[in-house]
Amino acid sequence: MNQDSWINRNVQRLLPKSSRVKSAVEAVDSAGEAPKKVASTAANNDMAGLSVKAVGGQRSTRERLNATLSQGDEALSPRVLRRILQELHAVIDDRVSEVEGGRRATELAAWYTGATPARRRDMWLLMSEMFVADPQKVKAAQATFAAAVGTPDEAAAEVHYRRATVSPRRRLLQRFSVDAEGIRFLVNLRAEMQASLKGDKRLQALDVEMEYMFSTWFDVGFLDLRRISWDSPASLVEKLIKYEAVHDIKSWADVKNRLDSDRRCYGFFHPRLPAEPLIFVEVALVDALAESITPLLDESADAADLNAATTAIFYSISNTQDGLRGVSFGDSLIKRVVETLKAEFPKLKTFATLSPIPGFRQWLGKNAAAMIERLDAHDQAELGRAVGFEPVTASHFLTAAETALTLKPSSAVRHMLLRCAAQYLGKETVQGKPLDPVARFHLGNGARVERLNWASDPSAKGQKQSYGLMVNYLYDLKRLDKHREMLAQGKIPVASAISELIL
């Protein structure tokens, strides 16, 4: 410690408490994004006291950067936190080349790989909070643009404003991507960060920036559509087992069945992740609209006759990278697969899904009473007699639904479950989009709700999600744009068989 530091620290101790806190605040304010001075120990102790009141016991990133000692369960000490920040700034130093910046980013990535989860989180916070666009430049550029609207200078002012709003964080991410493994590193980093987003809003800036960058880097124009078959490398086939998200793969025999001669599996691949399918779809080639998942997953069943195949059933679509959440390429995948299948099998006329209804049971648990109220007196009485209680209540109905797989075709409970499922898929929306996540995906791609299938998925998972119900979404290639337009207007496209069931 030099003489000036020693004098400053001991003078601070002689000041009243309020003055010491004020000095600490001024030290933080003057430090900026790359602090050069450290507040005194006494001042930081008082700042810590303020922080407890302000943010529930956790110091902000700026407070930690201006501190001397660690506090509580902070992962990185203030000294190491400052060093990591300096190294992050060095990555985007204007005086170094893209290659050198990439090399520095690679070194930081190596440190990150060996760091604990808590220390990794500290790096996320630095990347999210300390690399923001200059607010003064943004404000000035915005004012200039507003003044230039309607004048010959409008276009140039808009360009200047857009450039001012670009954060240094974007350049930082670009430098990380220079290395051959850089994009994989960033995708994994964002995947790891997802669990912390709801609990810490400070990370949202980094998450949104990464989503924006990934939407560019993973544009479908840069992706390769590849067929995955039984002859593909074992390491790739193993990825199907790992990432299958709809119907769990239980064995190698199960995999082989899904890759048999009457099946097709396609995935999108990125040049920087050549052995990782970003998303894949499993397709069964059959002669009619599939109504149950059981025969499709039957390992002992003979392969279907491809010469008789008229229908392609998309029965499983799985995204594989949590780090690419929000980056959409499912629409393009289905389009490309349809084109590929039509070229190989000209007789194919129908393209549809056999899809789960993952949100139905939870939704019905909250809305059963309202659905019963929509019934007329006759139907309410019939439902009451079926469950053994009149007047029927939501709890009576839901209890009877627990044995859905045993219900006879004429059962009023069964009919009511179908009507509720039709309501859920055909009417229920959130912010103008279908409430069910799978419906949101397929309907957003231009499909329509075609048919409900009873006891289509008798597995424990199927019963837990939707009482065993599944749905066919039809991709009518001539009406995809019409269906998208309907959805944009808040109308869910459904077949007549579905609309007749809606209450």
ABEGO torsion letter per residue (X at the ends): XBAAAAAAAAAAAABBAAAAAAAAAAAAAAAEABBABBBBAAAAAAAAAAAAAAAGGBBBAAAAAABABBBEABABBAAAAAAAAAAAAAAABAABBAAAAAAAAAAAAAAAAABBAAAAAAAAAAAAAABBBBAAAAAAAAAAAAAABGBAAAAAAAAAAAAAABBAAAAAAAAAAABAAAAAAAAAAAAAAAAAAAABAAAAAAAAAAAAAAAAAABAAABBBBBBBAABBAAAAAAAAAABAABBBABAAAAAAAABAABBBBBBBBAABAABBABBBBBBBBABBBABAAAAABAABBBBBAAABABBBBABBBBABAAABGBBAAAAAAAAAAAAAAAABAABABBBBBBBBAAAAAAAAAAAAAAAAABBAAAAAAAAAAAGBOBBBAAAAAAAAAAAAABBAABAAAAAAAAAAAAAAAABBBGGBBABAAAAAAAAAGBBBABBBBGABABAAAAAAAGGBBBBBBBBAAAAAAAAAAAAAGBBBBBAAAAAABX
